[in-house]
Amino acid sequence: MTMSPDARGAGIVPALVTAVFGYSLMQTVVVPALGLLTRELGTTPTWSAWILSAFLLSSAVLTPLLGRMGDLYGRRRVMIGVLAANAVGMAGAAAAQNVGQLIAARVVQGAALALVPLSMAILREALPRERLPSAMGLVSGIVGAGAGAGLVVGGLLADHLSWRFLFVLGALLALVSLAMVARWVPDGRPAAAGRLDLAGAALLGLSLVAVLLALTQGPSWGWTSAGVLGLFALGAVLAAVLIAVERVRRDPLIDVAELTDRPMLATHAAALVFGAGSYFFYLALPMFAQQEPGADGAGFGASITVAGLLMLPGMLAIIPAGMALGRISAALGSRWPLAAGFALFAAGSALLALAHAGYWEHLVFYGVIGAGSGLVMGSLPKLISDIVPPARTGTANGINNIIRTVGGVVGSQLAAAVVATGGAGPVPDSAFTGLFWLAAAVAVAGVAISPFAVRRGPSRERATLPVSERA
């Protein structure tokens, strides 16, 4: 029996939410199990860290390319392919016999980050304008909520079952999402014409790999080592070549004029800042909770599961905040939700810096941060949809997600450097306090950036034209 358009339309948001939740859950679900994986696979901490790094690098390389493929060949078709690849990667990880096989499976899983920009593009294509902000806010909120849930689920499975169940769960979610997308998401039409820019994709991927490798290996190699400095230099050279190549292409992967357009540049800067601030807490809060209380009282001595549960209210707060985006934008205008989100993030961070000795303070103050995160995460794709034409929605959102990911790497390395100031012993309370104040400062920078991310004047009409053709 053929479904009516209304029946199919009602299932679009649940299908996309399920797909994005599966990706975001698996983004962090391995974090609590890294120590267990190191022991059971008979490897070293350096190699087990690549279980995360390989996923990150693969995401950085594949997401812009897959977003562009969605724009050219149809978002539903590409999303189904990504979900199928993700299910294969999860099955391979569940069956892995050594760390090399597990890392290879995580490389395949990295394609799943493309589900986020593909979902945003599908929402813009399929939903009426009045439903778009709240739907984008919900899907964006699920990214953060799923990442937080991954810390809880990963702890539970690592504590009580086997690490292989982490990836069995991921495979099941990918298959359920595949069925839902195939049934509920309409085919749509290719939004863009032209050819796939393989040269641009290769240059972008190589430059991102160089920079991300430098960021991830900096602590072990030394930030001033020849290897790290060489990787940063290589990334800069490749980025310069990429810009030169993309300027002369008729159908570039990267629209250089789009990147230098002030609202788009500010939106990407906001994503970078938000990614860095978020990862301060992903590292610091579980570390604080699991550390045995020292002489200065820093730590709760909690289990992996309890440490994850302490973050759960903050992650759950992301969803209603993101869903409120449409009402806030309608009442106050497009510029305020992003600034308000960063302001809440700054306030929650400052409160944690001032008081974090009790469980309730972590629960409540991180809840404030979560509400701010929901507004920020929902605002970014909405702002992009106001800036770029429909033909570039998937590509532009893919680049924005990658910039947020790069921010996450920067934030995780900054956080690691701050908590390492105490030496080899327990992390002192002053290090956690300093990190929370640093997060507040980063969020204040986000507040300052926010007004520049909104185009003055009738953005909807202008967004139907390429950036290079706008007055």
KAHU-V221330 format. One record per residue. RES is the residue in one letter. SS is DSSP state (~ for helix, > for strand, _ for the rest). PHI is phi in whole degrees, -180 to 180 (999 if undefined). PSI is psi in degrees with one decimal (* if undefined). Layout:
BEGIN
RES SS PHI PSI
RES SS PHI PSI
END
This chain:
BEGIN
M _ 999 134.4
T _ -82 133.3
M _ -78 147.4
S _ -72 158.2
P ~ -58 -36.8
D ~ -67 -39.8
A ~ -66 -42.6
R ~ -67 -41.2
G ~ -61 -33.6
A ~ -67 -22.2
G _ -94 -4.7
I ~ -63 -51.9
V ~ -64 -47.0
P ~ -58 -38.2
A ~ -65 -44.5
L ~ -70 -37.5
V ~ -61 -43.4
T ~ -64 -43.0
A ~ -63 -46.8
V ~ -68 -36.9
F ~ -62 -41.7
G ~ -60 -42.0
Y ~ -64 -50.6
S ~ -67 -33.7
L ~ -62 -45.4
M ~ -76 -11.4
Q ~ -65 -36.7
T ~ -118 -6.5
V _ -65 -23.4
V _ -83 -13.5
V ~ -59 -48.9
P ~ -67 -18.4
A ~ -99 5.4
L ~ -61 -41.6
G ~ -63 -42.3
L ~ -64 -43.1
L ~ -63 -38.5
T ~ -60 -43.0
R ~ -72 -48.0
E ~ -74 -26.7
L _ -93 -0.1
G _ 61 43.3
T _ -120 -169.5
T _ -109 160.1
P ~ -57 -32.8
T ~ -63 -46.1
W ~ -71 -37.7
S ~ -66 -28.6
A ~ -63 -26.9
W ~ -71 -13.2
I ~ -62 -34.0
L ~ -85 -45.0
S ~ -64 -39.2
A ~ -63 -39.9
F ~ -62 -43.6
L ~ -64 -47.7
L ~ -65 -42.5
S ~ -61 -42.2
S ~ -60 -43.6
A ~ -63 -38.8
V ~ -76 -42.2
L ~ -87 -29.7
T ~ -63 -49.8
P ~ -60 -39.1
L ~ -64 -46.0
L ~ -69 -35.4
G ~ -62 -42.1
R ~ -67 -38.8
M ~ -61 -38.1
G ~ -63 -41.6
D ~ -63 -36.3
L ~ -84 -40.0
Y ~ -116 -0.4
G _ 111 123.1
R ~ -69 -39.8
R ~ -62 -43.5
R ~ -62 -45.4
V ~ -68 -39.0
M ~ -62 -41.1
I ~ -63 -41.7
G ~ -63 -40.1
V ~ -65 -43.0
L ~ -65 -38.3
A ~ -64 -44.0
A ~ -63 -38.3
N ~ -64 -41.3
A ~ -63 -40.9
V ~ -64 -43.3
G ~ -63 -39.0
M ~ -66 -43.1
A ~ -63 -40.3
G ~ -64 -38.4
A ~ -67 -41.2
A ~ -63 -30.8
A _ -96 1.0
A _ -60 138.8
Q _ -105 -11.7
N _ -152 171.4
V ~ -68 -30.4
G ~ -63 -44.4
Q ~ -65 -39.1
L ~ -66 -41.6
I ~ -63 -41.9
A ~ -61 -40.6
A ~ -66 -36.3
R ~ -68 -30.5
V ~ -61 -44.0
V ~ -64 -40.7
Q ~ -65 -25.2
G ~ -59 -22.1
A ~ -61 -20.2
A ~ -67 -20.3
L ~ -59 -27.4
A ~ -63 -16.9
L ~ -60 -30.2
V ~ -69 -56.7
P ~ -65 -33.8
L ~ -63 -39.9
S ~ -64 -42.7
M ~ -63 -40.8
A ~ -66 -39.9
I ~ -65 -42.4
L ~ -60 -44.3
R ~ -64 -34.2
E ~ -77 -35.6
A ~ -102 -23.7
L _ -102 151.2
P _ -68 157.1
R ~ -58 -37.3
E ~ -70 -22.5
R ~ -92 -12.3
L ~ -65 -47.1
P ~ -60 -43.9
S ~ -69 -36.4
A ~ -68 -42.9
M ~ -63 -38.9
G ~ -64 -39.4
L ~ -65 -48.8
V ~ -64 -40.7
S ~ -64 -41.4
G ~ -63 -33.8
I ~ -64 -30.1
V ~ -60 -47.7
G ~ -72 -41.9
A ~ -65 -39.6
G ~ -66 -37.8
A ~ -63 -40.4
G ~ -68 -41.3
A ~ -62 -31.9
G ~ -61 -36.5
L ~ -65 -37.7
V ~ -73 -50.4
V ~ -63 -42.1
G ~ -60 -41.0
G ~ -65 -43.4
L ~ -63 -47.5
L ~ -68 -39.0
A ~ -68 -35.5
D ~ -74 -36.2
H ~ -117 -18.5
L _ -127 -135.4
S _ -119 153.2
W _ -61 -23.3
R ~ -65 -26.3
F ~ -69 -20.3
L ~ -57 -44.0
F ~ -87 -26.1
V ~ -61 -43.9
L ~ -61 -43.3
G ~ -62 -40.4
A ~ -64 -42.1
L ~ -64 -42.9
L ~ -63 -39.9
A ~ -64 -40.8
L ~ -70 -40.5
V ~ -63 -43.3
S ~ -63 -40.5
L ~ -60 -44.6
A ~ -65 -41.5
M ~ -68 -42.8
V ~ -65 -42.7
A ~ -62 -33.6
R ~ -85 -41.0
W ~ -105 -27.8
V _ -85 126.2
P _ -71 159.1
D _ -63 -46.4
G _ 68 -179.1
R _ -120 150.7
P _ -54 132.1
A _ -87 -15.4
A _ -134 156.5
A _ -110 165.1
G _ 116 -169.0
R _ -113 160.9
L _ -72 130.9
D _ -87 82.9
L ~ -69 -35.1
A ~ -64 -44.5
G ~ -64 -40.0
A ~ -64 -41.7
A ~ -65 -44.2
L ~ -66 -42.1
L ~ -63 -45.1
G ~ -62 -44.9
L ~ -66 -39.3
S ~ -67 -40.0
L ~ -66 -42.0
V ~ -61 -43.2
A ~ -61 -47.1
V ~ -68 -44.7
L ~ -68 -36.3
L ~ -62 -42.1
A ~ -61 -41.8
L ~ -68 -41.4
T ~ -77 -29.9
Q ~ -95 -8.0
G ~ -53 -46.5
P ~ -63 -34.7
S ~ -87 -35.7
W ~ -85 -25.5
G _ 102 129.5
W _ -67 -23.0
T _ -103 11.5
S _ -71 158.2
A ~ -61 -38.1
G ~ -63 -46.4
V ~ -68 -46.6
L ~ -63 -37.6
G ~ -64 -39.7
L ~ -66 -42.2
F ~ -61 -43.0
A ~ -64 -41.6
L ~ -62 -42.6
G ~ -61 -40.9
A ~ -66 -42.4
V ~ -64 -45.1
L ~ -64 -37.2
A ~ -64 -39.6
A ~ -65 -41.7
V ~ -64 -41.2
L ~ -58 -46.4
I ~ -62 -42.9
A ~ -63 -41.4
V ~ -68 -44.2
E ~ -70 -26.5
R ~ -63 -28.7
V _ -103 -1.7
R _ -85 146.6
R _ -79 -31.0
D _ -130 68.0
P _ -74 152.7
L _ -68 -41.5
I _ -109 117.0
D _ -83 104.6
V ~ -62 -39.9
A ~ -62 -35.1
E ~ -65 -41.6
L ~ -68 -31.3
T ~ -92 -5.2
D _ -65 129.6
R ~ -57 -48.5
P ~ -61 -39.8
M ~ -69 -41.5
L ~ -60 -42.2
A ~ -67 -37.3
T ~ -64 -42.0
H ~ -68 -37.9
A ~ -63 -38.9
A ~ -64 -39.5
A ~ -64 -41.0
L ~ -62 -47.0
V ~ -63 -43.4
F ~ -66 -41.7
G ~ -60 -42.1
A ~ -65 -48.0
G ~ -62 -38.5
S ~ -63 -42.6
Y ~ -74 -18.6
F ~ -55 -43.5
F ~ -82 -33.0
Y ~ -58 -35.2
L ~ -86 -46.8
A ~ -75 -42.7
L ~ -67 -47.7
P ~ -63 -36.1
M ~ -64 -44.3
F ~ -61 -46.3
A ~ -64 -38.4
Q ~ -84 -17.4
Q _ -72 137.2
E _ -67 137.3
P _ -57 129.5
G _ -94 -168.0
A _ -62 -29.3
D _ -94 6.4
G _ 81 11.0
A _ -81 107.5
G _ 130 154.4
F _ -114 -16.0
G _ 66 33.6
A _ -86 162.6
S _ -77 170.3
I ~ -58 -42.0
T ~ -65 -46.4
V ~ -64 -39.9
A ~ -59 -40.3
G ~ -68 -39.5
L ~ -65 -30.4
L ~ -64 -25.0
M ~ -90 -10.7
L ~ -63 -44.7
P ~ -58 -39.5
G ~ -63 -39.4
M ~ -70 -37.5
L ~ -69 -30.7
A ~ -66 -20.7
I ~ -62 -37.8
I ~ -68 -55.0
P ~ -64 -32.7
A ~ -64 -43.7
G ~ -64 -38.5
M ~ -70 -24.7
A _ -78 -4.6
L ~ -57 -43.2
G ~ -62 -44.5
R ~ -67 -39.7
I ~ -66 -43.3
S ~ -63 -41.3
A ~ -66 -35.7
A ~ -82 -38.6
L ~ -116 -15.9
G _ 105 166.0
S ~ -71 -24.3
R ~ -77 -21.1
W ~ -84 -36.6
P ~ -59 -40.3
L ~ -65 -46.9
A ~ -64 -41.2
A ~ -65 -37.7
G ~ -63 -46.1
F ~ -65 -35.4
A ~ -65 -43.1
L ~ -63 -41.2
F ~ -59 -44.8
A ~ -65 -41.6
A ~ -65 -45.4
G ~ -63 -39.2
S ~ -65 -43.6
A ~ -64 -40.1
L ~ -63 -39.9
L ~ -67 -36.3
A ~ -64 -35.7
L ~ -80 -30.8
A _ -152 113.6
H _ -148 25.9
A _ -86 -13.0
G _ -120 158.5
Y ~ -59 -43.9
W ~ -62 -32.5
E ~ -67 -39.6
H ~ -65 -43.7
L ~ -64 -48.2
V ~ -76 -49.0
F ~ -70 -35.1
Y ~ -71 -24.3
G ~ -63 -39.1
V ~ -63 -43.0
I ~ -62 -40.4
G ~ -63 -41.3
A ~ -62 -42.6
G ~ -63 -39.8
S ~ -61 -39.2
G ~ -62 -41.0
L ~ -67 -42.0
V ~ -65 -48.4
M ~ -65 -34.7
G ~ -75 -32.5
S ~ -71 -37.4
L ~ -59 -52.4
P ~ -66 -31.6
K ~ -65 -42.9
L ~ -64 -40.3
I ~ -63 -40.1
S ~ -66 -23.2
D ~ -82 -15.6
I ~ -99 -44.0
V _ -101 156.3
P _ -70 158.7
P ~ -55 -31.6
A ~ -66 -15.8
R ~ -118 13.8
T ~ -62 -48.3
G ~ -65 -42.6
T ~ -65 -47.6
A ~ -65 -41.3
N ~ -67 -34.3
G ~ -63 -43.7
I ~ -65 -40.3
N ~ -63 -39.7
N ~ -65 -38.3
I ~ -67 -40.0
I ~ -63 -38.4
R ~ -64 -37.7
T ~ -65 -42.8
V ~ -60 -41.4
G ~ -59 -38.2
G ~ -63 -40.2
V ~ -64 -44.7
V ~ -60 -44.7
G ~ -64 -41.9
S ~ -66 -37.2
Q ~ -72 -39.3
L ~ -62 -43.4
A ~ -63 -42.7
A ~ -63 -38.7
A ~ -67 -38.7
V ~ -69 -45.9
V ~ -72 -16.5
A ~ -82 -3.2
T ~ -65 -20.8
G ~ -83 -0.2
G _ 85 -152.3
A _ -81 -16.1
G _ -82 -165.3
P _ -59 147.8
V _ -71 125.9
P _ -71 156.3
D ~ -61 -32.2
S ~ -63 -31.9
A ~ -68 -44.2
F ~ -63 -42.6
T ~ -60 -44.6
G ~ -62 -38.4
L ~ -67 -40.5
F ~ -66 -38.2
W ~ -67 -36.9
L ~ -63 -40.6
A ~ -62 -39.6
A ~ -63 -41.6
A ~ -64 -41.3
V ~ -62 -41.2
A ~ -67 -36.1
V ~ -62 -38.1
A ~ -61 -37.5
G ~ -63 -38.7
V ~ -61 -42.3
A ~ -66 -33.7
I ~ -74 -33.1
S ~ -53 -44.6
P ~ -61 -25.6
F ~ -81 -9.7
A ~ -85 -3.0
V _ -112 128.6
R _ -80 132.5
R _ -76 137.4
G _ 99 -171.0
P _ -76 86.0
S ~ -68 -30.8
R ~ -64 -42.3
E ~ -70 -41.3
R ~ -65 -29.5
A _ -71 -6.3
T _ -85 -5.8
L _ -112 150.5
P _ -58 149.3
V ~ -57 -38.6
S ~ -66 -14.4
E ~ -103 2.4
R _ -86 148.4
A _ -74 *
END
